[in-house]
Amino acid sequence: MSTSDLTAARLQRPGPNGSSILLIAGRTWLEASGSPDEHRVPVRLLDRLWLSSRRGIELDVVCDVSRVLRLLESFSGAWDVAAYDAIVLLPDLGRPPLSPRLQRVIDRLAGITRVIGVTDTALHDPARPTGARDTTGWSELRIAPEPDECPVGLVADAVVAALLGVLEGDAAPAPTPAPTALAEHLQRIAVIASTAFEVGSAAIAVLSSGRARTLAAVGPSLGDQACVRAAAMRPMVVLDTWRDTRLARDVRPRGEVRFFAAHPLELVDGSAMGALSISDVQPRSADEFDAEVLHDLAVLASAELQYAGASG
Protein backbone atom coordinates (compact mmCIF):
# COMPACT_ATOMS: atom_id res chain seq x y z
CA MET A 1 0.00 0.00 0.00
CA SER A 2 1.69 3.23 -1.08
CA THR A 3 1.12 6.84 -0.15
CA SER A 4 0.06 7.69 -3.69
CA ASP A 5 -2.56 4.94 -3.56
CA LEU A 6 -4.17 6.51 -0.50
CA THR A 7 -3.77 10.20 -1.27
CA ALA A 8 -7.42 10.11 -2.30
CA ALA A 9 -8.92 6.66 -1.82
CA ARG A 10 -12.32 5.25 -0.95
CA LEU A 11 -12.36 1.98 1.01
CA GLN A 12 -15.63 0.13 1.55
CA ARG A 13 -17.13 -2.79 3.46
CA PRO A 14 -20.70 -3.99 2.75
CA GLY A 15 -23.61 -4.00 5.16
CA PRO A 16 -26.84 -2.28 6.22
CA ASN A 17 -27.22 1.22 7.73
CA GLY A 18 -24.14 2.49 5.92
CA SER A 19 -21.90 5.11 7.55
CA SER A 20 -19.39 7.42 5.89
CA ILE A 21 -16.10 8.43 7.55
CA LEU A 22 -13.38 10.81 6.32
CA LEU A 23 -9.83 9.99 7.47
CA ILE A 24 -7.29 12.80 7.03
CA ALA A 25 -3.91 11.28 7.91
CA GLY A 26 -0.26 12.20 7.95
CA ARG A 27 2.01 10.62 5.36
CA THR A 28 3.78 8.23 7.76
CA TRP A 29 0.46 6.52 8.62
CA LEU A 30 -0.14 5.69 4.95
CA GLU A 31 3.28 4.55 3.75
CA ALA A 32 4.05 0.89 3.14
CA SER A 33 6.74 -0.89 5.11
CA GLY A 34 8.25 -4.33 5.42
CA SER A 35 6.40 -5.12 8.64
CA PRO A 36 2.87 -6.59 8.43
CA ASP A 37 1.91 -4.68 11.61
CA GLU A 38 2.95 -1.19 10.50
CA HIS A 39 1.27 1.53 8.44
CA ARG A 40 -2.05 -0.21 8.03
CA VAL A 41 -4.23 2.37 9.77
CA PRO A 42 -6.87 2.86 7.03
CA VAL A 43 -7.56 -0.83 6.37
CA ARG A 44 -7.23 -1.88 10.00
CA LEU A 45 -9.52 0.95 11.13
CA LEU A 46 -12.03 0.08 8.42
CA ASP A 47 -12.14 -3.64 9.24
CA ARG A 48 -12.31 -3.21 13.01
CA LEU A 49 -15.11 -0.65 12.72
CA TRP A 50 -16.95 -2.87 10.25
CA LEU A 51 -16.76 -5.93 12.50
CA SER A 52 -17.68 -3.97 15.63
CA SER A 53 -20.58 -1.96 14.20
CA ARG A 54 -22.05 -4.66 11.90
CA ARG A 55 -22.99 -1.99 9.37
CA GLY A 56 -21.74 -0.88 5.97
CA ILE A 57 -18.71 1.42 6.15
CA GLU A 58 -17.36 3.83 3.54
CA LEU A 59 -13.97 5.31 4.45
CA ASP A 60 -12.52 8.16 2.39
CA VAL A 61 -8.77 8.59 2.95
CA VAL A 62 -6.74 11.70 2.12
CA CYS A 63 -3.15 12.58 2.99
CA ASP A 64 -1.62 15.54 4.88
CA VAL A 65 -3.72 17.11 7.66
CA SER A 66 -2.53 20.71 7.25
CA ARG A 67 -2.84 20.68 3.46
CA VAL A 68 -6.37 19.25 3.52
CA LEU A 69 -7.51 21.72 6.19
CA ARG A 70 -6.23 24.58 4.00
CA LEU A 71 -8.17 23.18 1.05
CA LEU A 72 -11.31 22.90 3.16
CA GLU A 73 -10.86 26.52 4.19
CA SER A 74 -10.46 27.76 0.62
CA PHE A 75 -12.98 25.49 -1.12
CA SER A 76 -15.50 24.77 1.62
CA GLY A 77 -18.46 24.80 -0.75
CA ALA A 78 -16.92 22.19 -3.06
CA TRP A 79 -16.57 19.48 -0.38
CA ASP A 80 -19.76 18.34 1.33
CA VAL A 81 -18.33 17.48 4.75
CA ALA A 82 -21.87 17.22 6.13
CA ALA A 83 -22.16 13.94 4.21
CA TYR A 84 -19.69 12.34 6.64
CA ASP A 85 -20.83 10.88 9.95
CA ALA A 86 -17.40 11.75 11.34
CA ILE A 87 -14.02 13.14 10.34
CA VAL A 88 -10.83 11.67 11.86
CA LEU A 89 -7.67 13.80 11.95
CA LEU A 90 -4.51 11.72 12.34
CA PRO A 91 -1.38 13.86 11.96
CA ASP A 92 2.13 12.45 12.03
CA LEU A 93 3.51 11.94 15.52
CA GLY A 94 5.69 14.80 16.72
CA ARG A 95 4.22 17.27 14.22
CA PRO A 96 4.34 21.02 14.99
CA PRO A 97 1.18 22.69 16.39
CA LEU A 98 -1.53 23.72 13.95
CA SER A 99 -1.80 27.41 13.22
CA PRO A 100 -4.70 29.46 14.69
CA ARG A 101 -6.05 29.70 11.16
CA LEU A 102 -6.33 25.91 10.83
CA GLN A 103 -7.73 25.69 14.37
CA ARG A 104 -10.62 27.83 13.17
CA VAL A 105 -11.18 25.45 10.25
CA ILE A 106 -11.50 22.58 12.74
CA ASP A 107 -14.05 24.58 14.76
CA ARG A 108 -16.10 25.12 11.60
CA LEU A 109 -15.97 21.43 10.71
CA ALA A 110 -16.96 20.49 14.29
CA GLY A 111 -20.07 22.62 13.89
CA ILE A 112 -21.12 20.48 10.92
CA THR A 113 -20.17 16.92 11.90
CA ARG A 114 -18.19 15.06 14.55
CA VAL A 115 -14.42 15.60 14.35
CA ILE A 116 -12.03 13.28 16.20
CA GLY A 117 -8.34 14.11 16.54
CA VAL A 118 -5.70 11.48 17.37
CA THR A 119 -2.39 12.86 18.55
CA ASP A 120 0.53 12.48 20.93
CA THR A 121 0.38 16.18 21.87
CA ALA A 122 -2.36 18.81 22.09
CA LEU A 123 -3.96 19.30 18.68
CA HIS A 124 -6.93 21.61 19.18
CA ASP A 125 -8.65 23.64 21.90
CA PRO A 126 -12.37 23.31 21.09
CA ALA A 127 -14.81 26.18 21.28
CA ARG A 128 -17.23 23.99 23.30
CA PRO A 129 -17.09 20.61 25.11
CA THR A 130 -18.49 17.57 23.33
CA GLY A 131 -20.27 14.50 24.69
CA ALA A 132 -19.13 11.02 23.70
CA ARG A 133 -22.27 10.39 21.65
CA ASP A 134 -22.76 13.87 20.13
CA THR A 135 -23.01 13.82 16.35
CA THR A 136 -21.18 17.16 16.04
CA GLY A 137 -18.29 18.70 17.96
CA TRP A 138 -14.65 17.94 18.68
CA SER A 139 -12.97 15.18 20.70
CA GLU A 140 -9.29 14.42 21.09
CA LEU A 141 -7.66 11.03 21.69
CA ARG A 142 -4.15 11.05 23.13
CA ILE A 143 -1.85 8.14 22.32
CA ALA A 144 1.47 7.41 23.98
CA PRO A 145 3.17 4.48 22.24
CA GLU A 146 6.27 2.92 23.76
CA PRO A 147 9.54 3.56 21.87
CA ASP A 148 9.55 0.09 20.25
CA GLU A 149 5.76 -0.22 19.96
CA CYS A 150 3.96 -0.01 16.62
CA PRO A 151 1.06 2.37 17.36
CA VAL A 152 -1.22 1.22 14.53
CA GLY A 153 -3.33 -1.12 16.66
CA LEU A 154 -3.44 1.45 19.46
CA VAL A 155 -4.79 4.08 17.06
CA ALA A 156 -7.30 1.74 15.43
CA ASP A 157 -8.75 0.59 18.76
CA ALA A 158 -9.05 4.13 20.15
CA VAL A 159 -10.66 5.55 17.02
CA VAL A 160 -13.10 2.65 16.63
CA ALA A 161 -14.24 3.04 20.25
CA ALA A 162 -14.86 6.76 19.68
CA LEU A 163 -16.61 6.21 16.33
CA LEU A 164 -18.93 3.56 17.77
CA GLY A 165 -20.14 6.12 20.30
CA VAL A 166 -20.91 8.56 17.48
CA LEU A 167 -22.52 6.05 15.10
CA GLU A 168 -24.67 4.49 17.81
CA GLY A 169 -25.46 7.74 19.62
CA ASP A 170 -28.99 7.99 18.31
CA ALA A 171 -29.78 4.30 18.61
CA ALA A 172 -32.05 2.96 21.33
CA PRO A 173 -30.38 0.65 23.87
CA ALA A 174 -30.18 -2.80 22.33
CA PRO A 175 -31.94 -5.66 24.09
CA THR A 176 -29.83 -8.51 25.42
CA PRO A 177 -29.37 -10.71 22.36
CA ALA A 178 -30.25 -14.37 22.23
CA PRO A 179 -27.45 -16.79 21.30
CA THR A 180 -26.60 -16.18 17.66
CA ALA A 181 -25.40 -18.45 14.89
CA LEU A 182 -21.99 -16.76 15.23
CA ALA A 183 -21.77 -17.60 18.95
CA GLU A 184 -22.80 -21.20 18.27
CA HIS A 185 -20.26 -21.60 15.46
CA LEU A 186 -17.42 -20.11 17.52
CA GLN A 187 -18.33 -22.28 20.51
CA ARG A 188 -18.22 -25.34 18.24
CA ILE A 189 -14.71 -24.37 17.10
CA ALA A 190 -13.60 -23.94 20.72
CA VAL A 191 -14.96 -27.41 21.56
CA ILE A 192 -13.14 -28.91 18.56
CA ALA A 193 -9.90 -27.23 19.67
CA SER A 194 -10.17 -28.52 23.25
CA THR A 195 -10.95 -32.03 22.01
CA ALA A 196 -8.31 -32.16 19.27
CA PHE A 197 -5.52 -31.08 21.61
CA GLU A 198 -6.92 -32.78 24.72
CA VAL A 199 -6.65 -29.60 26.80
CA GLY A 200 -8.72 -28.29 29.67
CA SER A 201 -9.31 -24.84 28.19
CA ALA A 202 -9.86 -23.31 24.75
CA ALA A 203 -11.01 -19.77 24.00
CA ILE A 204 -11.73 -17.42 21.11
CA ALA A 205 -11.22 -13.76 21.96
CA VAL A 206 -11.30 -10.53 19.94
CA LEU A 207 -9.59 -7.24 20.69
CA SER A 208 -11.81 -4.25 21.41
CA SER A 209 -10.47 -0.88 22.60
CA GLY A 210 -7.17 -2.50 23.45
CA ARG A 211 -8.70 -5.25 25.62
CA ALA A 212 -9.55 -8.87 24.91
CA ARG A 213 -13.22 -9.93 24.90
CA THR A 214 -13.94 -13.67 24.99
CA LEU A 215 -16.64 -14.80 22.53
CA ALA A 216 -16.44 -18.56 23.10
CA ALA A 217 -14.72 -20.74 25.67
CA VAL A 218 -14.38 -24.27 26.99
CA GLY A 219 -13.11 -24.74 30.54
CA PRO A 220 -11.78 -22.00 32.83
CA SER A 221 -10.85 -18.71 31.23
CA LEU A 222 -7.17 -17.83 31.06
CA GLY A 223 -8.01 -14.27 32.13
CA ASP A 224 -4.62 -12.93 31.01
CA GLN A 225 -5.13 -9.81 28.90
CA ALA A 226 -1.46 -9.26 28.07
CA CYS A 227 -1.02 -12.83 26.91
CA VAL A 228 -4.08 -12.72 24.64
CA ARG A 229 -3.01 -9.37 23.13
CA ALA A 230 0.45 -10.77 22.38
CA ALA A 231 -1.03 -13.92 20.84
CA ALA A 232 -3.20 -11.78 18.58
CA MET A 233 -0.06 -10.42 16.93
CA ARG A 234 1.86 -13.68 16.33
CA PRO A 235 1.50 -17.43 16.93
CA MET A 236 2.62 -18.47 20.42
CA VAL A 237 3.55 -21.90 21.77
CA VAL A 238 4.73 -22.50 25.34
CA LEU A 239 5.14 -26.24 25.90
CA ASP A 240 6.01 -25.79 29.57
CA THR A 241 5.64 -22.41 31.26
CA TRP A 242 7.96 -23.51 34.09
CA ARG A 243 10.85 -24.17 31.71
CA ASP A 244 10.29 -21.83 28.74
CA THR A 245 11.95 -18.48 29.41
CA ARG A 246 11.63 -17.03 25.90
CA LEU A 247 8.54 -14.98 26.69
CA ALA A 248 8.51 -11.75 28.63
CA ARG A 249 7.08 -12.09 32.12
CA ASP A 250 4.05 -9.89 31.36
CA VAL A 251 2.85 -12.13 28.50
CA ARG A 252 3.56 -15.50 30.10
CA PRO A 253 0.38 -17.40 31.07
CA ARG A 254 -0.13 -17.16 34.83
CA GLY A 255 -1.62 -19.38 37.49
CA GLU A 256 -1.52 -23.15 37.13
CA VAL A 257 -1.22 -23.12 33.32
CA ARG A 258 1.72 -25.23 32.12
CA PHE A 259 0.91 -25.50 28.40
CA PHE A 260 -0.29 -22.58 26.27
CA ALA A 261 -0.63 -22.13 22.49
CA ALA A 262 -2.46 -19.53 20.44
CA HIS A 263 -2.87 -18.37 16.86
CA PRO A 264 -3.99 -14.90 15.67
CA LEU A 265 -7.42 -14.37 14.16
CA GLU A 266 -6.70 -12.31 11.06
CA LEU A 267 -8.68 -10.08 8.73
CA VAL A 268 -8.39 -10.39 4.96
CA ASP A 269 -5.56 -7.83 4.90
CA GLY A 270 -3.52 -9.85 7.40
CA SER A 271 -4.09 -7.58 10.41
CA ALA A 272 -4.96 -9.20 13.73
CA MET A 273 -8.37 -8.96 15.40
CA GLY A 274 -8.00 -11.54 18.18
CA ALA A 275 -6.72 -15.00 19.02
CA LEU A 276 -7.71 -18.64 19.35
CA SER A 277 -5.91 -20.06 22.39
CA ILE A 278 -5.64 -23.42 24.14
CA SER A 279 -4.14 -24.18 27.55
CA ASP A 280 -3.77 -26.95 30.08
CA VAL A 281 -2.37 -27.61 33.55
CA GLN A 282 -0.11 -30.32 32.11
CA PRO A 283 2.95 -29.48 29.96
CA ARG A 284 3.35 -30.88 26.46
CA SER A 285 6.22 -32.17 24.33
CA ALA A 286 6.89 -30.91 20.82
CA ASP A 287 5.47 -34.02 19.15
CA GLU A 288 2.19 -33.62 21.07
CA PHE A 289 1.35 -30.27 19.44
CA ASP A 290 0.34 -29.80 15.78
CA ALA A 291 0.58 -26.12 14.83
CA GLU A 292 -1.20 -26.68 11.50
CA VAL A 293 -4.37 -27.88 13.25
CA LEU A 294 -4.47 -24.77 15.44
CA HIS A 295 -3.84 -22.60 12.36
CA ASP A 296 -6.73 -24.23 10.48
CA LEU A 297 -9.12 -23.73 13.40
CA ALA A 298 -8.05 -20.08 13.69
CA VAL A 299 -8.78 -19.60 9.97
CA LEU A 300 -12.28 -21.05 10.51
CA ALA A 301 -12.91 -18.70 13.45
CA SER A 302 -11.64 -15.69 11.45
CA ALA A 303 -13.95 -16.60 8.55
CA GLU A 304 -16.94 -16.83 10.89
CA LEU A 305 -16.22 -13.40 12.36
CA GLN A 306 -15.75 -11.76 8.97
CA TYR A 307 -18.87 -13.40 7.53
CA ALA A 308 -20.88 -12.16 10.51
CA GLY A 309 -19.54 -8.63 9.94
CA ALA A 310 -20.52 -8.72 6.26
CA SER A 311 -24.01 -10.15 6.76
CA GLY A 312 -24.93 -8.76 10.19
N, C-alpha and C positions, 0 to 999 in steps of 0.2 A: 504494500500500500504506500504510495508516494504522496508527497505534499501536493504535487500538481493534480493528482487524482481527486483530492479532497478540498481543493481551493473553492470549489462550488459543486457540491455533490448532494444528491438526495438518496438516502438509505431508507428502506421500507421493510416492515414486517406485517403480514396480513392479520386481520381480525376485525371484530365488531367494534363499534363506538370509537372510531379512529381519532387519534390525537396527533397534533403537529407540534414539533419542537424545533427550535433554531439553536444550533450549537455554533458559537463564535469562539474559535480556539487559537491559541498561539501555535507557531510553526512546529515547535518541538513535540507537541502532543500528536501531530499528524504524520511525522516522518516515520519511515520504515526503519527497522533495525534488525540485527541478527537474532535477537531474543524473541521467543514467542510470547513473552509476558509484557513486552514494552510497546509503547506507542500504538495501542489498540483502543484508545478511548472511544472514538465514535462507534465502532462495531460492538465493543463490549458494553457500552452504555445502552445502545439500542437493544441488544439481546437481553440484558438483565431487566430493562424496563418492560420489554415485551413479555417476558416470562412472568414478571411480578404483577403486571397490570391486567394481563389476559385480554388485551385490546389491541387493535391495529395501531401501529406507530409509524409515523413519517418523520424522519430526522433530516433536516437540511443542515449541511456542514459548510462553513466558510472559514477562511484562514485570516489571522491577524486582527486582534481585538481593536487596537487603536485605529487601524485603517478602516475597518468596517464601521466603527462608530462615527468616524468622520464622513463616510459615505451616507450613513443614515441621517446625519445632520444636514448634509447638503441636498440630498435627494429623498427627503422623508416621504413625499407623496408618491414616489415610484415604487416603494417597498411596503407592502401591506403587512406590517408587523402585527396588526390586530388579528390576523389569521392564525397566529401561533398561540398555542395554549401556554407556552412558556419559552423564554429565551435564556440560554445558559452561556455565561461569559467565563471562559477558561484561559486566562493569559498564561504565558510562560512563567515558570517559577523564577523569582528573583527579578521580575521586571520592574522598571521605574514606576512611580505613581502616575496615575492618569491626570491629565490637566483639568483644571476647573471647567474648561469648555466641554470636555468629554464627560465629566461628571454630570453636567446639565443634560447631556444627551441621554444618559442612563436614567435620570429622573423623569425625562419625557417618556421614555420607553416603559418605565415602571408605572406610569399613569395609564398605559394602554393594555399591558399584559403583565404577567409575572416574570420578573427578571431574577435569576439566580447567579451569583458570582462565586467562583471557586478560586481560592488564592491562598498563598502562604503568608501574605501580609495584607494590611488594610487596603481594600480596593475602592470602596465608595461609602460615603456618609449619607444615608438616605434622608429625604425630606420628611418622611413619616415612617413610624414603625409598621411592620407587616406581620400578620398572623400566619401560622404555618399553612393554613388551608385557603388563604386569600388568593383570588384569581388574578389580582394585580398587586403591584408593589415590588419591593426589593428585599432579598435575603442573601446573606453572605455565609459561605461555608469555608471555614479555615482548615487547611490540611497541613500536617507537619510530618512528612515522611522521614524515616531514618536515613542516614547517609547512604547505606547500601540497599535501601528498599526501593523497589519499583512502585511508584505511586499510582499506577493506572487503576488497579483494583480498588484502592482507597478512594480515588476520585469517582469511579463508577458507582460504588456502593453509596457514597454520600449524596451524589446527585440523584440517583434513583429514589432514595428515601425521601428527598425533598420534592421530587416531581410527583411521586405517588400522593403526597399530601395535597398538591395542587390539583391533580387530575381527579382525585376522589373527593375533593372538598365539597362538592355539591351533592354527592351521593348520599342516600339514606344509609344508616348503619345496616350492614349486611347481616342476615340471620345466620345462626350457627349452621354450617353446611352439613348435610348428611355425607356419609362416606362416598367418595367419588370413584369412578373407574380408575382414575390416576392413582389414588391411594391404594386401591386393591391391587393394581398392577405392580406398584412399587413394593408393596408388602410381599407379594408373591416372589419378587426378585430377591428380597432380603431373606425369605425362607429358603429359597434355592441356594443362596450363598452360604447360609449357616449349615445347611445339610451337606452341600458339596465339600466344604472344608472341615466339617465336623467340629465346629466351633460353638461356643456358648452364646456369642453375640454377633449380630450383623446389623448394620444401619446404613440408611441412605439419608444424607443431609445436604442441604443447599445453603449457600452463603447469602445473607440478607443484611445490608447495612453493617457489614464487617463481622457479623456473628453467624454461627452455624445454627440452622433450624432443622431438626430431624423430621423427616416426612414418613419414614417407615423404619421399623426396628424389630429385631428378634432378640430376646434376652435383655439383660441389664444394659442401660445406656452407658457409653464410655464417659460422657459428660466432660470431655476435655476439648475446650474450644480451640486452643492453640494447635493441638494435634490435628484436628479436623481441618483447620484453615491451611496448615502446611500440606496435608494430604491432598487438598483441592488443587494445589499447584504442581504436584509431581507424584508419581507412584511411590509408595513407602512400604517397606517390608522390614519388620523387626522380629526375627525368629525367637529371640530371647531377650527381653528387656533388661534382665539382670546382667547379661554379658555384652550386649551390643552397646558400644559407647560412641557410635558414629553420629547419633542425633543429639542436637542441643537439648539441654535439660528441659527447656520450656515447651518442647514439642514431643517429648517422650511420653508415651501412655503412662498414666499414674495408677495408683491403687494396686490391686492384685493381678493386673493384666501382665501376662508373660509373653504372649504372641499377639502381634498387631500387624495388619496389612491393609492397605487402602489404595484405591485408584481414583484419579480425578473424574468427575462428570464434566464433559466438555460440550461446548456449543459448536455449531458448524464451522466457526472460524478458528476453532482450537482453543479459545479462552475457557477458563475453568469457571464452573458455577456451583460446584459442590464436590462431594466425595462419597464413594461406596466403601465402607470399611468393615473389617471382620476382626474379632479379637477373642482371646481365650485365656484361661488361667493357667494353661499348660503350654510350655514352649514347643516349638516345632523344629524339625531339621529341614535342610534345604530340599530334600527329595519329597517332603510331605506337602510342599506348597507349589501350586501351578499358577504362575502369574498370568498365563493366557486365559485361564478360566475366569479369573477376577476381572481382567480387561474386558472380556466378552460380556460379562454381567453388567459392568459399568457402561458399556456401549448401549445395552438394552435400556438401562435406567435413564441415560441421557436422551435416548430417542423418545421414551415415554414423556419426559418433561418437555421436550421441544414440541412434540405433537400436541400435548395439552395446551401449550402456549399458543399454537397456531389455530387450534379449533375451539379454544375456550372462550 
